């Protein structure tokens, strides 16, 4: 298991980016993905970045390499 230290930021992010974790006033939550259309009327009380953009790109490239048989 990997330990993750999350730095919570109060309020809504200025822009939505893949890898952000949003917590709504209702207690609902959502992980923003690269193909997520963000349309909500719920108030966001806090958010955190779980994975940075460059980390997400690296993971995606590793997945492609593995699916092509470049990496095992």
N, C-alpha and C positions, 0 to 999 in steps of 0.2 A: 504494500500500500504506500502511496506517495502522500506525504503531508503537504498540505497547501495552506499558506498563510495568506488570508484574504484581507486586503485593505479596502474597507468599505468607505464609500464617499456618499454623503447625504445628498438627496435630491436626484434629479434627472440628469443624465449626461447631456452635454451640448449637442453631440452628434452620436448616432448609434453606429457601432462597429462590431464586426464579428468577434466573439469571445467575451462580450460583456454579459454579466449576470444581473438582471433587474429584479428588484423586489417591490411589489406594489403595495399600496395602502391596505388593500383587502387581505394581504398575506399571500396572494398568488405570486408566482415567480416565473421568469422566462430567461432562457439563454438565447442571445442574439447570434444568429448564424449568418453566413455569407449570402444566403438566399432568403433571408427572413424579411418579409414586408412588415414594417413596424406601423401598425395602425391600432391605436388603443386610446380609450378615453379615461383609462384608469390612471390614478396619480402614482408616480414612481417615488418611493420614499428613500431608496438608496440603491446604489449600484456598485459593481466591482468589475475589474478586468481580470478574468480567469486565465486568459491566454492572450498574449500579445500578438499583433499581426504577423511579425516575422516568425514567431514560433508556430503559428498556424500554417504559414506558407511552408515551413520546413517539414511539418508533419504531412502535409498534402503531397509534397515532393517525394518524401519517403514512401508514402502509400503508392504513388504512381510507379516509382522504381521497383517496389516489391511486386506490384501486379504485372510489370513487364519482365520480371525475372532477373532484373539487374542486381537486386539485393535479396539475400536469403536470411 
